[in-house]
Amino acid sequence: MELALFDFDHTITACDTYSRFLRRVATPEQRAQAWWRVGPWLLAYRLKLISAERIRRRVTAQVFTGRHAGEIAQMAADYARDHLPGMVRPEMLEQIQWHKAQGHTVAVVSASIDLYLQAWCDGLGLRVICNRLEVQDNRLTGRFADGDCGPRKVEHIRRLFDLKAFGRIHAYGDSREDKPMLALAHERWYRGRQIS
């Protein structure tokens, strides 16, 4: 048995799907407030002063706190159907299909959210490890249900899979958060290049 682990944003896709989804579902008021509430955090992130985890937590709280869970779920379903396919790199879709044709177990391991990612993965018969938004009384809290899995990808992988059961592990990623996942693998691909 072999296992293939794929990061999603900037690995399977050519862009950051989560930030695009946030912009799509943000209310006009949230968009108007974004510059002064989120702008300085984005600048700090680009200057590598804060982590991806911190900026994700900030923007997730900004956009989702108090929003109706059903409304956001419908927007996510539309996004998965109408927008995600155009963001996927054809060569990565071919790589996923190759692994599946070999009988490998394939999983997407991402800091993106389940509301759109689960539907996309289900359509391809892939396992998924990702962030899940917390819901209380049909309202989103603005937090991740199990904490941000981005920096804890390996922990989630080990919880879902018995890695000793796989004779070979393949991993594909593009960011610092993916490096621990890549370290699990026999074959590692980082930003489209195989590394040792």
N, C-alpha and C positions, 0 to 999 in steps of 0.2 A: 504494500500500500504506500502511496505517496500523497503528500499534502502540498497544495499551492496556496500561499497567502498573498493577497493583493491589497495594498493601500488603495484608496479610491481617488481622492482629490489630487490632481497633478500627477497621478500614476496611471490609473485607468482613464481619467478625464484629462482634458487639456487646460482645465481651469479649476478654481475653487468653487465647487457647487454650493457649499454652505453659505458663503457670503452672498452669492447670487440669490439663493432662496430667501435669505434674511431681507435683502433689498426688495424682493418681490412681495413679501408678506407684511413688511413694516407699514404702519398707518401713516397718513400724511403728517400727523403730529409727531410721530417718532422720527420720520425723515427730517422734519424741520429741526428737531432737537439733536439730531445725530452728530452734527459737527462739534458742538461743545460738550456733549455727553460721552461721545465715543472717539471723536477726532484725536484728542491728545493721546488716548490709549493706542490708537492705530499708529500714530507717529512713533510712540515709544516702542511698539512692537517692531516696526520697520527698522528702527535704530538698534534692535536687539537688546533693548533695556528691560523688556518684559517677555514672558513666554507666550507661546501659542495658547496654552491652557488658560492663562489669565485673560487674554483678549477674548477667547471664546466664551468664557464665563461672563464677561462684561456685556458683550453684544447679545448673548442669549437672554440674559436677564432683561436687557433694554427692550428687546423686541417681543418676548413671549410672556412676560409676567402679566397675569390676569386675563390673557386672551382665551377665548372659548376653544376648547380642545377639538371639537368637531369641525369648526370652521377652518382651523389650521390644518387638520388632517385632510380635509377636502382640497385645500390649496396645495398640499404636499402631493396628493394623488395626481392632481392636474400637472404639477411640476414634473413628477416622475414620468408621466405619459408624454407630455408635450415638449419638454425642454431637455431632460437628461440625455436622451438618445443622441442629440446633436452635439453634446459635449464630450462624448466618449471617443477615445482614440481608436480608430479602426484596427491598428496593429495590436493593441492591448486586448480588444475583443477577440481577435484571432488567437492570441496567446491563451486566453481563458478557454476558448473553444478547443484548442489543442490539448490542454490539460484535461478537460472533460472527456475528450475522445480517447485519451489514454487510460481513463478510468480513475483519474486522480480525484481526491476530495479537494474542492476549491472553496475558499472562504475569502470574503472581503472583510478587511479589518480597518475600520475608519473612525475618525472623530466626527464625521458627519452624523446626521440624525436618522433614526429609523423610519420616520414618517414618510420619507421619499425613498430612502435607500433600501428598505425591506422590500418594497414593491419591485424595484429594479432587480434586486438579487433573486427574488422569487421567480421572476420572469425567465431567468437564466438557469434556475435550479442551483443557486449558490448559497452557501451558508453565509451568515453575516454576523459580525461583531461590530457594534457601533454605539453611539450615544443614544439614549432614550430620554425624552422629555418627561419630567415629573408632572403628574396630573392629580389635582385634588378637587373634588366636587365639580367635575367637568371643566375645570379651569387649569391652565398651565401655570406652574409656579415660577417659571423662568430659570429653573435649575434642572440639571441632569439627574435622572432617577437613581443611578448608581455611581454618581460622580463622573467626571470626565474620563473616558477611556483612552483618550489620545496618548497621554504619557504612561498609561498602564496597559498597553496593547498585549504585552507578553503575559501579564497576569490573566487577562481575559482569554487569550489563546489557550493557556494551560488549563484553565477551568473548563473549556469546551472540548478540548482534544487531549487524549493520552498520546503525547508526542513520541513515546517509545514504540508505539504501534506502527509508526511510519518509517519505512526503510529510507526514504529520501524526502527532504523538505525543500521547497522552492519558495523564495520570498521576493516581492517586488515593492519598492518604496521610493520616496523622493525627499524625505525630510529627516531632521534630527529625531523626531518622535518615532520614525520607522527603524532607526538603527538597532535598537534592542530586538525588534522582530527579525530583522535581517540576520542578526547574530545567531538566531535559532536554526538557520537554514544551511543546507549543504550547497545549494546554488542560490546566489544573491544577485539581485538586479537593483541598481540604484540609479535613478534618473535615466533609465533606458540602457545602461551599460552594465555588463556583468562584472562583478568585483570578486576578489578572492577572500 
